[in-house]
Each structure stands twice: as structure tokens, then as C-alpha cells.
Amino acid sequence: MYICDLGNPLAGLRLQLRNDLEKRFREAAMRRFGFGRGALTRAAEQAFEGWLSRTKENIRFEGDPVKAIEGILGSEELNSVELQHSVRKVWASKVSRNVPH
């Protein structure tokens, strides 16, 4: 989802947090930026930028990704087509729960 704010494109991001963390974040954002519109966005941007600046190492997967997937799916008794259909159903159910009606 993209929103336009004075010509600056903003990306929408939905996430789920533990209740206690969400409450602390809201309270801190309101104390720092006030109770006006955009306080949570400004606080989230600062939080993400701070985390990204501290995460300077290159995060890389080491090893064979195919073997990693085979290891994860080793206990599954579905063929590839059945697995694709199963994943599609799971994805669709999760997406539909996060879309406002």
C-alpha cells in the first residue's frame, strides 16, 4: 500500500507486536511527537532508521538454499504441486485476516 504525503511516497507496513510493546511504543511516540497525526509514523521511521544504522553487517545466508529448504520440508509428505496449493491457501487465509472489511 502506498500513500502520498505532500509528494513524498510513503509505503504502508502492517505488523503485529506484543500488546505490551505496542502500548509502550504508542506512549513513547505520543510523549515525543505529541498526540497529532503522524506521531506513530515519525516514531516508527526513527526506530527503523536506528535499527538499520546499527545493523551494518551484511546479512547473508551461508550454505545451499535448496538443501535448507529440503531440510525444512523434509517431513512433508506432499508433492510439489500439492505443496504449492497448500501454501496458496495458507497465504490467502492470512492475507484475508489482515485486510479491513
VOMARMAR-876659 format. One record per residue (C-alpha): residue number from 1; residue in one letter; y negated, x, z negated. Coordinates in Angstrom, 1 decimal. Layout:
<pts>
PT  resi  resn      yy      xx      zz
PT   NUM     a       Y       X       Z
...
</pts>
This chain:
<pts>
PT  resi  resn      yy      xx      zz
PT     1     m     0.0     0.0     0.0
PT     2     y    -3.4     1.4     0.9
PT     3     i    -6.7     0.2    -0.5
PT     4     c   -10.1     1.2     0.8
PT     5     d   -12.8     2.2    -1.7
PT     6     l   -16.2     3.0    -0.1
PT     7     g   -14.5     4.5     2.9
PT     8     n   -12.0     6.6     0.8
PT     9     p    -8.5     5.5     1.4
PT    10     l    -6.6     5.1    -1.8
PT    11     a    -2.8     4.9    -2.0
PT    12     g    -1.2     2.3    -4.2
PT    13     l     1.6     3.5    -6.5
PT    14     r     3.8     1.4    -8.7
PT    15     l     5.6     2.9   -11.6
PT    16     q     7.3     1.9   -14.7
PT    17     l     6.6     3.5   -18.1
PT    18     r     8.0     3.1   -21.5
PT    19     n     5.9     0.5   -23.4
PT    20     d     4.6     2.9   -26.0
PT    21     l     3.5     5.4   -23.3
PT    22     e     1.8     2.7   -21.2
PT    23     k    -0.1     1.5   -24.3
PT    24     r    -1.3     5.0   -25.3
PT    25     f    -2.3     5.7   -21.7
PT    26     r    -4.4     2.5   -21.4
PT    27     e    -6.1     3.1   -24.8
PT    28     a    -6.9     6.7   -23.9
PT    29     a    -8.2     5.7   -20.4
PT    30     m   -10.5     3.0   -21.9
PT    31     r   -11.8     5.3   -24.5
PT    32     r   -12.6     8.0   -21.9
PT    33     f   -13.8     5.9   -19.0
PT    34     g   -14.8     2.6   -20.6
PT    35     f   -13.5    -0.9   -20.0
PT    36     g   -14.8    -1.3   -16.5
PT    37     r   -12.9    -1.5   -13.2
PT    38     g   -11.3     1.8   -12.1
PT    39     a   -10.8     3.3   -15.6
PT    40     l    -7.0     3.4   -15.2
PT    41     t    -7.2     4.8   -11.7
PT    42     r    -9.6     7.6   -12.8
PT    43     a    -7.3     8.4   -15.8
PT    44     a    -4.2     8.4   -13.6
PT    45     e    -5.8    10.6   -11.0
PT    46     q    -6.8    13.1   -13.7
PT    47     a    -3.3    13.0   -15.2
PT    48     f    -1.6    13.6   -11.8
PT    49     e    -4.0    16.4   -10.9
PT    50     g    -3.5    18.1   -14.2
PT    51     w     0.3    17.9   -13.9
PT    52     l     0.2    19.1   -10.3
PT    53     s    -2.0    22.1   -11.3
PT    54     r     0.5    23.1   -14.0
PT    55     t     3.4    22.7   -11.6
PT    56     k     2.6    25.5    -9.3
PT    57     e     6.2    26.8    -8.9
PT    58     n     7.9    25.9    -5.7
PT    59     i    10.5    23.3    -6.5
PT    60     r    13.4    23.9    -4.1
PT    61     f    16.9    22.6    -4.0
PT    62     e    19.3    25.5    -4.0
PT    63     g    22.8    25.1    -2.6
PT    64     d    24.3    23.0     0.1
PT    65     p    22.7    19.4     0.1
PT    66     v    25.8    18.0     1.8
PT    67     k    28.1    19.3    -0.9
PT    68     a    25.7    18.0    -3.6
PT    69     i    25.8    14.5    -2.0
PT    70     e    29.6    14.7    -1.7
PT    71     g    29.8    15.6    -5.4
PT    72     i    27.6    12.6    -6.3
PT    73     l    29.6    10.3    -4.1
PT    74     g    33.0    11.8    -4.8
PT    75     s    34.2     8.9    -6.9
PT    76     e    33.1     6.2    -4.5
PT    77     e    35.8     4.5    -2.5
PT    78     l    33.6     3.2     0.2
PT    79     n    33.4     4.4     3.8
PT    80     s    30.1     5.4     5.2
PT    81     v    29.3     2.0     6.7
PT    82     e    30.2     0.1     3.5
PT    83     l    28.1     2.6     1.5
PT    84     q    25.1     2.0     3.8
PT    85     h    25.3    -1.7     3.4
PT    86     s    25.7    -1.4    -0.4
PT    87     v    22.7     0.9    -0.6
PT    88     r    20.6    -1.5     1.5
PT    89     k    21.5    -4.4    -0.8
PT    90     v    20.6    -2.4    -3.9
PT    91     w    17.3    -1.2    -2.4
PT    92     a    16.4    -4.8    -1.3
PT    93     s    17.1    -6.2    -4.8
PT    94     k    14.9    -3.5    -6.4
PT    95     v    12.1    -3.9    -3.9
PT    96     s    12.1    -7.7    -4.3
PT    97     r    11.7    -7.4    -8.1
PT    98     n     8.6    -5.3    -7.7
PT    99     v     6.8    -7.5    -5.2
PT   100     p     4.5   -10.1    -6.7
PT   101     h     5.3   -13.6    -5.6
</pts>
